[in-house]
Amino acid sequence: MSRMAQFFQFVSVGLSNAFIDLGVFNGLYFLDPTRNVNQLVLYNTMAVMAAILNSYIWNSRWTFRNTVKREGRQALKQRTLFVIQSLINIAVNDAILWLIAPWIAQTHAIPHVMANNIAKLVAMFLASLSSFLMMKIFVFV
């Protein structure tokens, strides 16, 4: 499979992850609206975890199917590396949201929910780039 085709598969999975991520984040925000950035980070963590589960299922069975180890020590190593990159992804995602959500809400004259979603989209984009690189270089090799 060409690198470009693999990248487009990853992007397709990423779009489904984005729908899940934004859906869970906004669903939690709808159930309990807040301006507390720490609570937003909690919502974000839960949303990213749901998206990561979706990501693992689709990327391991489709995007990187030819390099996924199914059993033995290599499979355990690969799953462990996936968990590590997932934790890094959550940390990057949360840190970016934590840093820019309050700034966007305070600096721009836009509704708070819109500011949160702009911050969420920026965090998702940057974390996704780092996630692809980690999976391509370290996890599914």
Secondary structure, 3 states (H helix, E strand, C coil): CCHHHHHHHHHHHHHHHHHHHHHHHHHHHHHCCCCCHHHHHHHHHHHHHHHHHHHHHHHHHHHCHHHCCCCHHHHHHHHHHHHHHHHHHHHHHHHHHHHHHHHHHHHCCCCHHHHHHHHHHHHHHHHHHHHHHHHHHHHCC
